[in-house]
């Protein structure tokens, strides 16, 4: 069964919010997941994708943070606002673990969510960092499209 781009987009939307909540509250992932199912209409979201991101990011947290932190320029990891951090973690997870999703889709979705939820111009910063993460972890795919 093919999942629609809109269902994936909705899954990312909820996953970013759930990861934000996790970073702010340190609540258990299972509790956050249950709250999202109770509080949101998840019928139009790719539930499996939401779940994979929500559980996958914390499991690979240090690896993900290391992967994008190298590209933060003069910023430190602990200086990132929680929305930017959630988006970078989620998108780096997708770039490293979901090779079936084109890197441009991952970056475009993160930029779109940053424009909606992030600080002013945070989408530009996120785009720059993720471009470098993609070049490092998806070198063959990136070279093929340039």
RATARA-V820929 format. One record per residue. N is the residue number from 0. RES is the residue in one small letter. SS is DSSP state (2 for helix, 1 for strand, 0 for the rest). NEAR is the number of other C-alpha atoms within 8 Angstrom. D_CENTER is the distance of its C-alpha to the mean C-alpha in Angstrom with 1 decimal. Layout:
# RATARA-V820929
<<N | RES | SS | NEAR | D_CENTER> <N | RES | SS | NEAR | D_CENTER>>
This chain:
# RATARA-V820929
<<0 | x | 0 | 2 | 23.3> <1 | x | 0 | 3 | 21.0> <2 | x | 0 | 7 | 18.1> <3 | x | 0 | 6 | 18.1> <4 | x | 2 | 6 | 15.4> <5 | x | 2 | 8 | 15.8> <6 | x | 2 | 11 | 15.1> <7 | x | 2 | 12 | 11.8> <8 | x | 2 | 10 | 11.0> <9 | x | 2 | 11 | 12.3> <10 | x | 2 | 13 | 10.4> <11 | x | 2 | 11 | 6.9> <12 | x | 2 | 9 | 9.0> <13 | x | 2 | 10 | 10.3> <14 | x | 2 | 13 | 7.6> <15 | x | 2 | 12 | 6.2> <16 | x | 2 | 9 | 10.0> <17 | x | 2 | 12 | 10.7> <18 | x | 2 | 10 | 8.7> <19 | x | 2 | 11 | 10.4> <20 | x | 2 | 11 | 13.5> <21 | x | 2 | 12 | 13.4> <22 | x | 2 | 9 | 13.3> <23 | x | 2 | 7 | 16.0> <24 | x | 2 | 6 | 18.2> <25 | x | 0 | 7 | 17.8> <26 | x | 0 | 8 | 18.7> <27 | x | 0 | 7 | 18.6> <28 | x | 2 | 9 | 15.6> <29 | x | 2 | 6 | 18.3> <30 | x | 2 | 8 | 19.6> <31 | x | 2 | 12 | 16.4> <32 | x | 2 | 11 | 15.9> <33 | x | 2 | 8 | 19.6> <34 | x | 2 | 8 | 19.4> <35 | x | 2 | 10 | 16.8> <36 | x | 2 | 9 | 19.1> <37 | x | 2 | 6 | 22.0> <38 | x | 2 | 6 | 20.9> <39 | x | 0 | 6 | 19.1> <40 | x | 0 | 6 | 20.4> <41 | x | 2 | 8 | 18.0> <42 | x | 2 | 4 | 20.5> <43 | x | 2 | 8 | 18.8> <44 | x | 0 | 12 | 15.3> <45 | x | 0 | 12 | 14.6> <46 | x | 2 | 8 | 15.2> <47 | x | 2 | 6 | 14.9> <48 | x | 2 | 10 | 11.4> <49 | x | 2 | 13 | 10.5> <50 | x | 2 | 10 | 12.5> <51 | x | 2 | 8 | 11.3> <52 | x | 2 | 12 | 7.7> <53 | x | 2 | 13 | 9.4> <54 | x | 2 | 9 | 12.1> <55 | x | 2 | 9 | 10.6> <56 | x | 2 | 12 | 8.5> <57 | x | 2 | 7 | 11.8> <58 | x | 2 | 6 | 13.9> <59 | x | 0 | 9 | 12.6> <60 | x | 2 | 9 | 11.9> <61 | x | 2 | 6 | 14.6> <62 | x | 2 | 7 | 14.0> <63 | x | 2 | 12 | 10.4> <64 | x | 2 | 10 | 11.7> <65 | x | 2 | 8 | 14.7> <66 | x | 2 | 10 | 13.1> <67 | x | 2 | 14 | 11.5> <68 | x | 2 | 9 | 14.3> <69 | x | 0 | 7 | 16.9> <70 | x | 0 | 9 | 15.8> <71 | x | 0 | 10 | 15.8> <72 | x | 0 | 5 | 19.5> <73 | x | 0 | 4 | 21.6> <74 | x | 0 | 7 | 19.0> <75 | x | 0 | 8 | 18.6> <76 | x | 2 | 8 | 15.5> <77 | x | 2 | 4 | 17.3> <78 | x | 2 | 6 | 17.8> <79 | x | 0 | 9 | 14.3> <80 | x | 0 | 6 | 14.1> <81 | x | 2 | 9 | 12.0> <82 | x | 2 | 11 | 9.9> <83 | x | 2 | 12 | 9.2> <84 | x | 2 | 9 | 8.7> <85 | x | 2 | 13 | 6.2> <86 | x | 2 | 13 | 4.1> <87 | x | 2 | 12 | 5.5> <88 | x | 2 | 13 | 5.2> <89 | x | 2 | 12 | 2.2> <90 | x | 2 | 12 | 3.3> <91 | x | 2 | 13 | 6.4> <92 | x | 2 | 14 | 6.6> <93 | x | 2 | 12 | 6.8> <94 | x | 2 | 15 | 9.1> <95 | x | 2 | 9 | 11.1> <96 | x | 2 | 6 | 11.5> <97 | x | 0 | 8 | 11.4> <98 | x | 0 | 9 | 14.1> <99 | x | 0 | 4 | 15.2> <100 | x | 0 | 9 | 12.5> <101 | x | 0 | 7 | 13.7> <102 | x | 2 | 12 | 12.0> <103 | x | 2 | 6 | 13.1> <104 | x | 2 | 8 | 11.4> <105 | x | 2 | 12 | 7.9> <106 | x | 2 | 12 | 9.0> <107 | x | 2 | 8 | 10.9> <108 | x | 2 | 10 | 8.5> <109 | x | 2 | 14 | 6.4> <110 | x | 2 | 12 | 10.1> <111 | x | 2 | 9 | 11.3> <112 | x | 2 | 11 | 9.3> <113 | x | 2 | 15 | 10.3> <114 | x | 2 | 12 | 13.7> <115 | x | 2 | 6 | 13.9> <116 | x | 2 | 7 | 12.8> <117 | x | 0 | 12 | 12.8> <118 | x | 0 | 7 | 16.0> <119 | x | 0 | 6 | 18.3> <120 | x | 0 | 8 | 17.3> <121 | x | 2 | 11 | 14.0> <122 | x | 2 | 13 | 12.7> <123 | x | 2 | 8 | 15.2> <124 | x | 2 | 8 | 14.1> <125 | x | 2 | 14 | 10.4> <126 | x | 2 | 11 | 12.0> <127 | x | 2 | 8 | 14.4> <128 | x | 2 | 11 | 12.4> <129 | x | 2 | 13 | 10.1> <130 | x | 2 | 9 | 13.5> <131 | x | 2 | 9 | 15.0> <132 | x | 2 | 14 | 12.4> <133 | x | 2 | 12 | 13.0> <134 | x | 2 | 9 | 16.7> <135 | x | 2 | 7 | 16.8> <136 | x | 2 | 8 | 15.1> <137 | x | 0 | 12 | 15.9> <138 | x | 2 | 9 | 19.2> <139 | x | 2 | 6 | 21.3> <140 | x | 2 | 8 | 19.1> <141 | x | 2 | 11 | 18.7> <142 | x | 2 | 7 | 22.4> <143 | x | 2 | 6 | 23.3> <144 | x | 2 | 5 | 21.9> <145 | x | 0 | 4 | 23.4>>
